[in-house]
């Protein structure tokens, strides 16, 4: 299975997980008198729509290069990531607003059994985060990384809810709003994480230089190709799950153009073999004196 298909399958799992959890949290929050769980359900519902966006983005990104998109359609990934961040910030804002409203309105203490629901959700979401984050690293997908942080932010919200409900149950009357304050704090943490996700997505759109380790690996591989005497400029930009490379390679200045051309192709083949995540590799031959 290639990286694109792996990322899409991961998103299907994530989508199903968010739908099931939204239902569980909503029902448990209403029956258990816990706004923190209802807030969790609101976020998971927003996650369903963001997962659908991720899925559509990944399917579009896997389209092959064409005349209008010579580097492929991978740039849709950071754009979708920005939209996903928008969903995160929107759901955090809604949670904060509703939390403040509930803090100002007297209500019952949450039911003790809601803690068991939250404990299971925290474990579920943390495992989901680790699974999706692992896939994001394997596929170099920025949008899957955003999806992973969706799961982590959900886990954070649930941890805050667990703490808030525990305080309300332990201290009783006068602490009924503890889980509302917990939901409010969770919304702030979600917004903070949103900006952590947004930063690399914007950098990818702007072709910001962030790939020193990859460039070092490219230079090392270049020296293993017989006839390549060294490297000069090396520029890398990320498009979706692929890295496109512009590399200046030095060869003997007295060889024929044909020989230099053949060396460039051998270098391209070696780089693709050793670094499968590379997309287009453009080699500029320089004379080595």
C-alpha positions in Angstrom: 0.0 0.0 0.0 1.4 3.4 -1.0 1.5 6.5 1.3 -1.5 8.1 -0.2 -3.7 5.0 0.3 -2.4 4.5 3.8 -3.3 8.1 4.8 -6.8 7.8 3.3 -7.4 4.5 5.2 -6.2 6.1 8.4 -8.7 9.0 7.9 -11.6 6.6 7.4 -10.8 5.1 10.8 -10.5 8.5 12.4 -13.8 9.6 10.9 -15.6 6.5 12.3 -14.0 7.1 15.7 -15.1 10.7 15.9 -18.7 9.8 14.9 -19.0 7.1 17.6 -17.4 9.2 20.3 -19.6 12.3 19.5 -22.7 10.1 20.1 -21.3 8.5 23.3 -20.2 11.9 24.7 -23.5 13.6 23.9 -25.7 11.0 25.4 -23.4 10.6 28.5 -23.2 14.4 29.0 -27.0 14.9 28.8 -27.9 11.9 31.1 -24.9 12.6 33.5 -25.5 16.4 33.9 -22.0 17.1 32.6 -21.4 20.1 30.3 -17.8 19.2 30.0 -18.9 15.9 28.3 -21.4 17.9 26.1 -18.5 20.2 25.2 -16.5 17.2 24.3 -19.4 16.0 22.1 -19.5 19.4 20.3 -15.8 19.1 19.5 -16.1 15.5 18.3 -19.0 16.6 16.0 -16.8 19.4 14.6 -14.1 16.7 14.2 -16.4 14.7 12.0 -16.6 17.5 9.5 -12.9 18.2 9.7 -12.1 14.5 9.1 -14.3 14.7 6.0 -12.3 17.7 4.8 -9.1 15.7 5.4 -10.4 12.8 3.5 -11.4 15.0 0.5 -8.1 16.7 0.6 -6.1 13.5 0.6 -8.1 12.1 -2.3 -7.5 15.3 -4.3 -3.8 15.4 -3.4 -3.2 11.9 -4.8 -4.1 13.0 -8.3 -1.1 12.8 -10.7 0.7 15.8 -12.0 -0.9 17.4 -15.1 -0.2 20.3 -17.5 -1.7 22.8 -15.0 -0.1 21.2 -11.9 3.4 20.0 -12.9 4.3 19.3 -9.3 1.1 17.4 -8.5 -1.9 18.5 -6.4 -0.2 18.0 -3.0 -0.4 21.7 -2.0 -4.1 21.0 -1.2 -2.8 19.4 2.1 -1.6 22.5 3.9 -4.7 24.4 2.7 -6.9 21.7 4.2 -4.8 21.8 7.3 -5.6 25.5 7.7 -9.3 24.7 7.3 -9.0 22.0 10.0 -7.4 24.5 12.3 -10.3 26.8 11.7 -12.6 24.0 12.8 -10.5 23.5 15.9 -10.6 27.2 16.8 -14.3 27.4 16.1 -15.2 24.5 18.3 -12.9 25.9 21.0 -14.7 29.2 20.8 -18.1 27.5 21.0 -17.0 25.5 24.0 -15.7 28.6 25.8 -18.9 30.5 25.2 -21.1 27.7 26.4 -18.9 27.1 29.4 -19.3 30.7 30.5 -23.0 30.5 30.1 -23.2 27.4 32.2 -20.9 28.9 34.9 -23.5 31.6 35.3 -26.4 29.2 35.5 -27.0 27.0 38.6 -27.1 23.2 37.7 -26.7 19.8 39.2 -23.4 18.0 40.1 -22.4 15.6 37.3 -23.2 11.9 37.9 -20.2 9.8 39.2 -20.4 7.2 36.4 -19.4 9.9 33.9 -15.9 9.5 35.1 -15.7 6.0 33.8 -16.9 7.2 30.4 -14.3 9.9 30.4 -11.5 7.5 31.4 -12.3 5.2 28.5 -12.5 8.2 26.1 -9.1 9.6 27.2 -7.5 6.2 26.6 -9.3 5.8 23.2 -8.3 9.3 22.0 -4.7 9.0 23.1 -4.3 5.7 21.3 -6.0 7.3 18.2 -3.5 10.3 18.4 -0.5 7.9 18.5 -1.8 5.8 15.6 -2.6 8.8 13.4 0.6 10.6 14.3 2.6 7.5 13.4 1.0 7.4 10.0 1.6 11.2 9.5 5.3 10.6 10.1 5.4 7.6 7.8 3.6 9.4 5.0 5.0 13.0 5.6 1.4 14.2 5.6 0.8 17.6 7.3 -2.9 17.2 7.1 -2.7 13.8 9.0 -0.6 15.6 11.6 -3.4 18.1 12.1 -5.9 15.2 12.3 -3.7 13.5 15.0 -3.7 16.7 17.0 -7.5 16.7 16.7 -7.4 13.5 18.7 -4.9 14.8 21.2 -7.0 18.0 21.8 -10.0 15.8 22.3 -8.0 13.8 24.9 -7.0 17.1 26.6 -10.6 18.2 26.8 -11.6 14.9 28.3 -8.7 15.1 30.9 -9.9 18.6 31.9 -13.5 17.3 32.2 -12.3 14.3 34.3 -10.5 16.7 36.7 -13.5 19.1 36.8 -16.1 16.4 37.5 -13.8 14.9 40.2 -13.6 18.2 41.9 -17.4 18.7 41.7 -18.0 15.2 43.2 -15.4 15.4 45.9 -16.3 18.9 47.2 -20.0 18.8 46.5 -22.3 21.8 46.9 -20.7 25.0 45.6 -18.4 23.2 43.1 -21.1 22.3 40.6 -19.4 24.4 37.9 -16.0 22.8 38.2 -16.5 20.8 35.0 -17.6 24.0 33.3 -14.3 25.7 34.3 -12.5 22.6 33.1 -14.2 22.9 29.7 -13.2 26.6 29.6 -9.5 25.7 30.3 -9.6 23.0 27.7 -10.8 25.5 25.0 -7.7 27.6 25.7 -5.5 24.5 25.3 -7.2 23.6 22.0 -6.6 27.1 20.7 -2.9 26.9 21.7 -2.5 23.6 19.9 -4.2 25.0 16.9 -1.5 27.5 16.3 1.1 24.8 16.7 -0.6 22.9 13.9 -1.0 26.1 11.8 2.7 27.1 11.8 4.1 24.2 9.7 1.2 24.3 7.3 1.8 28.0 6.5 5.5 27.3 6.2 4.8 24.5 3.6 2.6 26.9 1.5 5.4 29.5 1.6 8.1 27.0 0.7 10.0 27.9 3.9 13.3 26.2 4.4 12.8 23.6 7.1 14.6 20.5 5.7 18.3 20.6 6.8 18.4 17.0 7.7 17.0 15.9 4.4 19.5 18.1 2.5 22.4 16.5 4.4 21.1 13.1 3.5 20.8 14.1 -0.2 24.4 15.4 -0.2 25.7 12.2 1.4 23.9 10.0 -1.2 25.3 12.2 -4.0 28.8 11.4 -3.0 28.1 7.6 -3.3 27.4 8.0 -7.1 30.5 7.4 -9.1 31.4 10.5 -11.1 29.8 13.0 -8.8 32.6 15.1 -7.2 30.4 17.2 -4.9 27.3 19.3 -4.5 26.6 23.0 -4.3 23.1 24.6 -4.0 20.3 22.3 -2.8 16.7 23.5 -2.4 13.9 21.4 -1.1 10.1 22.2 -1.1 7.3 20.0 0.1 4.2 19.3 -1.9 1.7 17.0 -0.1 3.7 13.9 0.9 6.5 14.5 -1.5 9.7 16.6 -1.4 10.8 18.2 -4.7 14.6 18.9 -5.0 16.7 21.3 -7.0 20.4 20.2 -6.7 23.6 21.5 -8.2 26.1 18.7 -8.6 29.7 19.0 -9.5 31.4 16.7 -12.1 34.6 16.6 -14.0 34.6 19.7 -16.2 36.3 17.9 -19.1 33.7 15.1 -19.7 31.2 15.3 -22.6 27.7 16.7 -22.3 26.3 13.2 -22.8 28.4 11.8 -19.9 27.3 14.7 -17.6 23.7 14.0 -18.6 24.1 10.3 -17.8 25.6 11.1 -14.4 22.7 13.4 -13.6 20.2 10.6 -14.3 22.2 8.1 -12.2 22.1 10.6 -9.4 18.4 11.1 -9.7 17.9 7.3 -9.7 20.1 6.9 -6.6 18.2 9.6 -4.7 14.8 8.1 -5.5 16.0 4.6 -4.5 17.4 5.8 -1.1 14.7 8.4 -0.3 11.4 7.1 -1.7 9.6 10.3 -0.4 11.2 12.4 -3.0 9.1 13.7 -5.9 10.7 15.5 -8.8 14.5 15.9 -8.6 16.1 18.5 -10.9 19.9 18.2 -11.3 22.0 21.1 -12.5 25.5 20.0 -13.5 28.5 22.2 -12.5 32.1 21.7 -13.6 34.4 20.6 -10.8 37.9 22.2 -11.1 
